[in-house]
Amino acid sequence: MELDDDSADGGTPPVDDGRTLTDSRAREELPKQRRFLVLASIALSAVYFLGLTGNTWEISGAHLEVARKDHALIALWIIWAWALLRYLQRVYELWSAIFDDVELDVYAEDERIALKAATREAWKRGREENWAGPEGTTLVKLQVTALSKPNPGSTRFVGRTKSLNFPIPYGHSPSGGRVYHNVYVRTVHEEQGRSATGSQSFRWEWSWWRTRLHSIRAVVAAGWRLPAISEHIAPLLLALLAACGPLYDFRRHEAAVPQQTDCTAYFAAG
């Protein structure tokens, strides 16, 4: 099979199918749909939560009469529903890529938290097991350099796309907890101006409860520190807030109407 001149000269290779281009266009459109939904949700929320559902709006002392209030609300609801639909369509179209982005952020936080915990565990073991350096020196510094990969037969991978297909560096115990087969530690010993470096390793096994709590903490940290979760969830939360606007407006009007007792209602009827 011969390549055409463009491909042979290092030009753009032929595309097998249109999926890559479709994903690229969808990724370009997703932020636009997200902004559209956010603006529509903010506008709809403002109408109900700022009390703009009446026929007269007062803005900085100026009164604005709205002749077709119901028509304006219907139009705003249609715009909001269209924005929500288009955003959900884009999310559905890019679901696999979005899932990989979220999983990668969660894994990054998972590893960061695990490395901090491994450092604390290394200090604990270094003191309890007396990780000795050269004679007369004291352990003053250590650094966890790597968390080991599990046996090949128990390897799982992060991400469903090839770009994220790398192994997770832990296995699982029969009880369902994590097992880091080898945690590698670089140590520094010092005493009276002398210093020496060394290395240690240990096997680290977690309980089932610690594993689950760690996973939950990683998800929460990824949502708080990294963008993949929040940038997709926040527009939906704003849309939900806008959808709750009519209920808030109904309760506000209900609270504004004075409640009559049975006797007052009886005499008023008479």
Steps between C-alpha positions, in 0.01 A plus 500: 500500500646837393442828675406809302744786474349704787534213748848407379622858544387508862164662434177417677439122484168378371230464765356152540163628618337822611485418871814696598380808316153462650645481853717804429202706384292380793773603745506844342123528527470373858629820669260705286204285603616517860508881493160507329348282773665700780372833363148365441491350851622823659239703311218263596615485862519880519138533386371283785749557781510879453121525486475611137185301429265795548371737231701791643876483549675756714865549416697771686182692567378482140178311425479279195163375384499155337195458280560137395653349812365150434631499144844611618512222761395237246771618261759490778397146597527389137850649472604333826361160392677527165830590670467204739417262215796613288738471796382149586534400135862614495573324829345181364704530181826541693410276793796264458752787480336684792504183708871460428567863600316449828671168567841651431437788743378259767803278446737799526347600836492135610874468435582835664312409819648148498855638472443730799361210699792280390745764624334499845505119500869500403590731790304278737673184379839670493470581869344168604731281293806721555602545139867535577752676280875508558604458861430805711260668258133587543218488250415866428328492163318260273310515175263247349626464144255246360197287578545160342299348219314180587559162346424498124208263550315753721572813299216745441522807282388860531287626213320327218691680224851403396643837601410431866567128500763472774508257793373577847785444750318284753326168529223377729503273802244220548309731737465767230762743629791643306842342495810694397748218451804725534520859618847634414650757736815709469654573841754756622701451820707773664716526811775748592531639150494161331218400269418186309215391278336163485183329391230288658184330380200347672172330420195709585153353537180694572176390657175495305371807687816701446492420129140619462553817705814578300308461171223732621756756613671484159171568319419795728853641465487464120169686491640777720853537361477394135261611223370181334219432747395854592492637146246237397296484822475874573285585193258220590477629858425849370235353271347318796498824698317673215245217483428552871425869441121462459476307826692773682280768342183312601617464861600868511156612384334256739697640791409856399127430525384541866368179642154534653382300795180302478309764706622786283401312187158422656422865587641621169266260319204619707 
